[in-house]
Every structure is written in structure tokens, then in C-alpha cells.
Amino acid sequence: MIELTLPTMTCGHCVKTVTETIHRVDAGARVSVDLPTHRVRIESTQPAEPFRAALADEGYEAT
């Protein structure tokens, strides 16, 4: 389980973009988003770094 905090994820459009970005890294990943806390949980066999890099490219730096 990978858990990331994305402070700039603030709306439904952000959630859609983040989810699509995660699925580009791993199409089979399970994604759970908690918008009020800006947290994303990713269930994947991939390591965290490719997700962090892809999200950063979209403007969502993980803290």
C-alpha cells in the first residue's frame, strides 16, 4: 500500500486527473482518494517512485 499526500489536489477534477495518472503507471492499481485530507492510497505491485514522478509531472507534488 502506498499512501501519498497531495496538497494541491483540491477538487473533483484533480481527483480525476490523479486517478488517471496513477492508472497510466499501473492500469491495475486500486486507487482510493480522500479529498478533504488530500490523501491518495494506491494498491499496486509497483514501487512508489514512478507514481510520485508521474504525479509531479501533472503538478501534484507528494509530501
N, C-alpha and C positions, 0 to 999 in steps of 0.2 A: 504494500500500500504506500503510495506517495501522497503526501499532503503538502500543498503549496498555498501560500497566502499571496493574493494578487490585489494590492491596494487600489489599483486603477480600474478594477472590474466593478462597475457601479450600476449597470442596468441590464435589462434583458438582452439587448443587442450584444453587450460584452459577453454574456453567458454563452450566446450562440457562437460568437467568434472563438472563444476559449475552447468550447466543446469541439468545434470543427478542427481547430488547430491540433488538439490532442489526438483526434482521430486520424489526422494526416500522419502523425508519428506512429500510431498504433491503432489500426482500424478496429481491432477487437477490444480496445481498452474500455473499461467501465468507468464512467465519469459521474461524480456526484458534486453538485455545486451548492454552496450555502452563500447566497449573495449578501445577506446582511453582515456576515463576518468576513466576506471576501475570500473564503476558503474553497479550494478545489481538492477533491480526493480522486486519485486515479488508481485503478486496479489494473496493473499491466505487468508483463514479464520484462518490459524494457526498464533500463535504469532511469533515474530522474533527469539526468543532464540533457538528453535530447528533448524532453518536454520543456525544461527551463529555457533552452536555446530557442525552440520554436515559438514559445510564448513571448519571449523577449523580442523576437523579430516582429511580432504583431503589436508590440507596445505594452506588454503585460509583464513587467519585471517581477519575479517571485522574490519574496522576502522570507 
